[in-house]
Amino acid sequence: MQGFNNVLKRIFDVISSGIAIVCLLPLWIIVALAIKMDSKGPVIFKQGRRTKNGRVFNMYKFRSMVVDAEKKGAGLFNYENDPRVTKVGRILRNTSIDELPQLFNIFFGDMSVVGPRPCVTYELGDFDTLNKRYKKRFQVKAGLTGLAQVKGRNDISWDDKVTFDNQYVDEFNDKGFIVDIKIIIETVIKVFKKEDIYETKSDESLDDVEAAKKAEEEIIRIAHLPD
């Protein structure tokens, strides 16, 4: 039964992403022109991310920040009113349109429509020494959306995200593809409500750089606690 659900999931990924890529062609053109007119840099942002079993792949997004943004300011964290986000980028993020190029990642098999969001290669520290709880989420392919996204997206801690991601792994193994359908429906509702787009600081007295550094250190510490 597990094998059947995996095959069904892959068939859905290929068909849905393929149809979406073709149907959204006019949008690809409009967004690309808007990005080029708004700021210097490439239209597509690509970044090394981890998917099933920790394999690294290049994930694609429409560029919504200035070039090399991850090396400036809050790094991988994106708090509200982040100055690195471009004018067009803010619209793309608020509507989640910046995530659409991941349809190509799904079509070619690096990602699924539903699964844990792919972390940046170094976001959790050394992958090989992650504890079992944090590694469990890598038993399935990374996803465009997932249970953690519908439960809170960027408004919950990394540790809570891992809890929901692991819950998804268990639920998919138990109930199969129907779990994905439910998450997709909830995701559509979430996108239209424009909820939980930005991350929340654990201490509002800190500036973006300080808050990001503190959060990053805590994430890596928890991810490597003894089992």
C-alpha positions as CSV (number, residue, x, y, z in Angstrom):
1,M,0.0,0.0,0.0
2,Q,2.9,2.4,0.8
3,G,4.4,1.8,-2.6
4,F,1.0,2.5,-4.3
5,N,0.7,5.8,-2.4
6,N,4.2,6.9,-3.4
7,V,3.4,6.1,-7.0
8,L,0.1,8.0,-6.8
9,K,1.9,10.9,-5.2
10,R,4.5,11.1,-8.0
11,I,1.9,10.9,-10.7
12,F,0.0,13.7,-9.1
13,D,3.3,15.8,-8.8
14,V,4.2,15.4,-12.5
15,I,0.7,16.0,-13.9
16,S,-0.2,19.0,-11.6
17,S,3.2,20.7,-11.9
18,G,3.2,20.2,-15.7
19,I,-0.2,21.6,-16.2
20,A,0.5,24.5,-13.9
21,I,3.8,25.4,-15.7
22,V,2.0,25.6,-19.0
23,C,-1.0,27.4,-17.8
24,L,1.0,30.0,-15.9
25,L,3.2,30.9,-18.9
26,P,1.8,34.4,-19.1
27,L,2.4,35.0,-15.4
28,W,6.1,33.8,-15.8
29,I,6.6,36.5,-18.4
30,I,4.9,39.3,-16.4
31,V,6.7,38.5,-13.2
32,A,10.1,38.2,-15.0
33,L,9.6,41.7,-16.6
34,A,8.5,43.2,-13.3
35,I,11.6,41.9,-11.5
36,K,14.0,43.1,-14.1
37,M,12.4,46.6,-14.2
38,D,12.4,46.8,-10.4
39,S,16.0,45.9,-9.4
40,K,19.3,44.6,-10.7
41,G,20.0,40.9,-10.7
42,P,18.6,37.6,-12.1
43,V,14.9,36.8,-12.3
44,I,15.4,33.4,-10.8
45,F,17.0,32.9,-7.4
46,K,18.5,29.4,-6.9
47,Q,19.8,28.1,-3.6
48,G,21.1,24.7,-2.4
49,R,18.5,23.0,-0.3
50,R,18.0,19.5,1.2
51,T,15.4,17.0,0.2
52,K,14.8,13.3,0.9
53,N,17.7,11.6,2.7
54,G,19.5,15.0,2.9
55,R,20.3,15.1,-0.8
56,V,21.2,18.6,-1.9
57,F,19.5,20.2,-5.0
58,N,19.1,23.7,-6.4
59,M,15.7,25.1,-5.4
60,Y,14.2,27.8,-7.6
61,K,12.3,30.9,-6.6
62,F,11.5,34.2,-8.2
63,R,14.0,36.7,-6.8
64,S,12.3,38.8,-4.2
65,M,15.3,40.3,-2.5
66,V,18.5,42.2,-3.5
67,V,21.3,40.1,-4.9
68,D,23.3,38.1,-2.2
69,A,20.6,39.0,0.4
70,E,21.4,35.8,2.4
71,K,24.9,37.3,3.1
72,K,23.5,40.5,4.4
73,G,21.4,41.7,7.4
74,A,19.3,38.9,8.9
75,G,20.7,36.2,6.6
76,L,18.3,33.4,6.1
77,F,15.6,35.0,8.3
78,N,13.0,37.3,6.9
79,Y,11.3,39.6,9.4
80,E,8.6,42.1,8.6
81,N,9.8,45.3,6.8
82,D,13.0,43.6,5.8
83,P,14.9,46.2,3.8
84,R,16.5,43.5,1.6
85,V,13.1,42.8,0.0
86,T,12.4,44.7,-3.2
87,K,9.2,46.5,-4.0
88,V,8.1,43.8,-6.5
89,G,9.5,41.1,-4.1
90,R,7.1,42.2,-1.4
91,I,4.2,41.6,-3.7
92,L,5.6,38.3,-4.7
93,R,6.0,37.2,-1.1
94,N,2.6,38.4,0.0
95,T,1.0,36.4,-2.7
96,S,3.4,33.4,-2.5
97,I,4.1,33.9,-6.3
98,D,7.8,33.8,-5.5
99,E,7.5,30.1,-4.8
100,L,6.0,29.1,-8.1
101,P,9.3,28.2,-9.9
102,Q,9.5,25.3,-7.6
103,L,6.9,23.7,-9.9
104,F,10.0,22.8,-12.0
105,N,11.7,21.2,-9.0
106,I,8.5,19.2,-8.5
107,F,8.2,18.2,-12.2
108,F,11.8,17.0,-12.3
109,G,11.5,15.0,-9.1
110,D,13.6,17.0,-6.5
111,M,10.4,18.0,-4.6
112,S,6.8,17.1,-4.2
113,V,3.7,19.3,-4.0
114,V,3.4,18.3,-0.3
115,G,6.2,17.6,2.1
116,P,8.5,19.3,4.6
117,R,9.8,22.6,3.3
118,P,13.4,22.1,2.1
119,C,15.9,23.7,4.5
120,V,19.1,25.5,3.3
121,T,22.0,23.2,3.2
122,Y,23.6,24.7,6.3
123,E,20.5,25.9,8.1
124,L,20.4,23.0,10.6
125,G,24.2,22.7,10.9
126,D,26.0,19.4,9.9
127,F,23.4,17.0,8.4
128,D,25.2,13.9,9.3
129,T,25.1,14.6,13.1
130,L,21.5,15.7,13.3
131,N,19.6,13.9,16.0
132,K,17.0,11.3,15.0
133,R,14.0,13.6,15.5
134,Y,15.4,16.2,13.1
135,K,16.4,13.6,10.6
136,K,13.0,12.0,10.4
137,R,11.5,14.8,8.3
138,F,14.0,13.8,5.6
139,Q,12.4,10.4,5.1
140,V,10.2,12.0,2.4
141,K,10.8,14.5,-0.4
142,A,10.7,18.2,0.4
143,G,7.5,19.9,-0.6
144,L,6.1,23.2,-2.0
145,T,3.8,23.1,1.0
146,G,3.3,20.9,4.0
147,L,1.6,20.4,7.3
148,A,3.9,22.9,9.1
149,Q,2.9,25.5,6.5
150,V,-0.8,25.2,7.1
151,K,-0.3,25.1,10.9
152,G,1.8,28.3,11.1
153,R,4.3,28.7,8.3
154,N,6.8,31.3,9.4
155,D,5.0,32.2,12.6
156,I,6.1,29.0,14.4
157,S,9.6,27.9,15.6
158,W,11.8,25.5,13.7
159,D,11.2,22.9,16.5
160,D,7.5,23.2,16.0
161,K,7.9,22.9,12.2
162,V,9.9,19.6,12.8
163,T,7.1,18.3,15.0
164,F,4.5,18.9,12.3
165,D,6.8,17.6,9.5
166,N,7.3,14.4,11.5
167,Q,3.6,14.2,12.1
168,Y,3.1,14.4,8.3
169,V,5.5,11.6,7.7
170,D,3.6,9.4,10.1
171,E,0.2,10.4,8.7
172,F,1.2,9.8,5.1
173,N,2.6,6.4,6.0
174,D,-0.7,5.6,7.8
175,K,-3.4,7.2,5.6
176,G,-1.7,7.8,2.3
177,F,-2.3,10.3,-0.5
178,I,-5.5,11.6,1.0
179,V,-3.4,13.5,3.6
180,D,-1.7,15.5,0.7
181,I,-5.1,16.5,-0.7
182,K,-6.2,17.8,2.6
183,I,-3.0,19.9,3.0
184,I,-3.3,21.3,-0.5
185,I,-6.8,22.6,0.2
186,E,-5.8,24.1,3.5
187,T,-2.8,25.7,1.8
188,V,-4.9,27.4,-0.8
189,I,-7.0,28.9,2.0
190,K,-3.9,30.0,3.8
191,V,-2.4,31.8,0.7
192,F,-5.6,33.8,0.1
193,K,-5.6,34.9,3.7
194,K,-2.0,36.0,3.4
195,E,-1.2,34.6,6.9
196,D,2.2,34.0,8.7
197,I,4.3,35.4,5.8
198,Y,7.1,36.8,8.0
199,E,9.1,35.2,10.8
200,T,8.6,36.4,14.4
201,K,11.5,37.5,16.7
202,S,11.8,35.7,20.0
203,D,12.9,39.0,21.5
204,E,11.5,42.2,19.9
205,S,14.2,44.3,21.6
206,L,16.8,42.8,19.3
207,D,17.5,44.2,15.8
208,D,17.1,41.9,12.8
209,V,20.8,40.8,12.7
210,E,20.9,40.0,16.4
211,A,17.6,38.2,16.4
212,A,18.6,36.1,13.4
213,K,22.0,35.2,14.9
214,K,20.3,34.1,18.2
215,A,17.6,32.1,16.4
216,E,20.2,30.4,14.1
217,E,22.3,29.3,17.1
218,E,19.3,28.0,18.9
219,I,18.0,26.0,15.9
220,I,21.4,24.3,15.4
221,R,21.7,23.6,19.2
222,I,18.3,21.8,19.4
223,A,18.9,19.9,16.1
224,H,22.0,18.3,17.6
225,L,20.7,17.5,21.1
226,P,21.4,13.9,22.1
227,D,18.6,11.5,21.2
